[in-house]
Amino acid sequence: MKSLFLFFGLLIMSSCFYSPLPRPVPFVPFPRPLQNLNQPNISQDRPPNEPGKCYQKSVVSPMPQFVFRYTGTESEPAFVETKEIVIQEASTEWVKKKADKNCRSRNPNDCLVWCLVEVPFASEMIPIVTDTSQQKAFEWVNLSQVFLNDKDPELIWTEVVCANDVTNKMLIQIKQNLNAKGYLIDSLDDPILDEQTLSILVQYQKDHGLPSGSINTETMIHLGVKY
């Protein structure tokens, strides 16, 4: 009888000290978006690590799209074709939204989470003149300024000409090549990028969909400037 009591006592004690391990919760990683989605790229906070190359953040604007838009009043004008201009492709993008209204963090960003939202397709029907020698009621418009003006320019890391490699000969060549392409600049033989030259260089970059605000290698190649 004593051994029976001893057995039940040990059994009760073991049940007090032993508890089964909780079942592991499966780890579900945060869905990583495709590269073409508009989620901020963490790697973009730092320039690429490539020896011998220099990088600077530059502004990238939408590529200009020029058309001859009909401005007349005729209901069925000759030499005019109505075309659908895509303003925005259907896609998805990552945006920050408030996760919990009861969040008590002093840093508001702690209460935000990335959410994947749908961006709807958008287009506009534009009357475009197909033969300007026959139809004179038109205006030359840049669609990216008229319809894409609400899109913010993107700021990205761009390979630039390293400061030690920017020579007087190169600066003069930038001025001369801009001038030759119709972007008129004063003092072509002066190796100084003054306010006028910088403003014209940025305008050239925007007109051709190039990264702007820096002496980047893509612009130099487009201008035909050796670096």
C-alpha positions, -999 to +999 in steps of 0.1 A: +000+000+000+028+024+009+044+018-025+011+025-042+009+059-025+045+066-034+038+058-071+008+082-072+028+109-054+056+108-079+031+109-107+015+140-094+048+157-088+060+149-124+028+164-138+036+197-119+071+201-133+066+187-168+046+205-196+048+195-232+068+219-255+045+242-275+041+233-312+064+255-333+046+282-352+054+281-389+075+311-400+058+330-429+082+355-444+069+389-454+061+387-491+090+401-511+078+421-541+091+418-576+118+442-586+096+462-608+071+470-581+073+504-564+084+492-530+113+513-516+145+494-523+166+493-491+198+488-512+190+522-528+199+539-496+235+530-503+254+534-536+267+503-554+300+491-540+322+490-572+359+499-569+370+527-592+335+541-598+317+570-582+280+574-576+256+602-568+218+604-565+202+619-596+167+628-605+150+606-632+119+621-648+095+605-673+107+604-709+092+632-729+065+622-755+058+648-781+027+648-803+008+672-825-025+676-807-055+688-828-069+721-815-097+727-840-134+726-835-145+703-864-164+672-853-147+650-880-115+669-890-093+656-918-058+642-911-066+637-875-066+604-857-078+598-822-053+577-802-054+563-767-026+576-746-017+554-716-013+576-686-008+548-661-004+510-665-023+488-642+001+476-615+007+473-578+028+493-555+038+493-518+026+521-497+029+528-460-003+527-440-012+529-403-013+495-388-028+500-354-046+531-342-038+520-306+000+522-313+016+542-286+051+546-300+066+581-299+079+575-334+049+576-358+068+554-383+067+525-358+030+524-363+032+520-401+034+489-422+040+483-459+008+474-478+005+462-514-022+482-532-035+480-567-029+509-591-057+511-617-051+514-655-057+550-668-057+564-703-069+594-723-082+597-759-062+624-777-069+638-812-035+638-830-027+654-863-012+629-887-002+654-915+008+688-904+012+700-940-025+695-945-040+702-911-028+734-894-050+734-863-026+718-839-002+724-810+030+706-802+027+692-767+048+671-744+025+644-731+047+636-701+042+672-689+005+674-697-007+640-684+021+626-663+027+658-643+014+641-611+042+615-611+070+624-588+105+621-603+125+592-589+158+597-570+183+570-577+220+563-574+237+570-608+272+564-619+289+598-623+323+610-635+346+610-604+357+644-593+394+637-600+385+628-636+366+660-643+391+681-664+389+715-680+389+699-714+359+678-705+339+708-691+346+728-723+335+698-744+302+696-724+295+732-732+305+729-769+284+697-774+254+712-757+257+743-779+260+721-811+228+704-802+209+737-800+213+744-763+230+778-767+256+786-741+278+817-736+316+815-731+322+781-748+359+782-740+355+788-703+360+756-683+335+766-656+301+751-650+283+783-641+246+786-632+235+790-668+254+760-680+242+738-652+206+749-659+209+741-696+226+707-688+197+698-666+172+708-692+190+687-718+189+657-694+152+662-688+144+665-725+161+632-732+149+612-702+184+611-687+193+613-650+195+650-641+214+671-616+248+654-620+276+649-645+266+612-649+282+588-673+249+582-691+246+619-700+282+621-711+277+591-735+245+607-748+263+640-754+294+624-769+317+637-743+348+616-735+355+610-698 
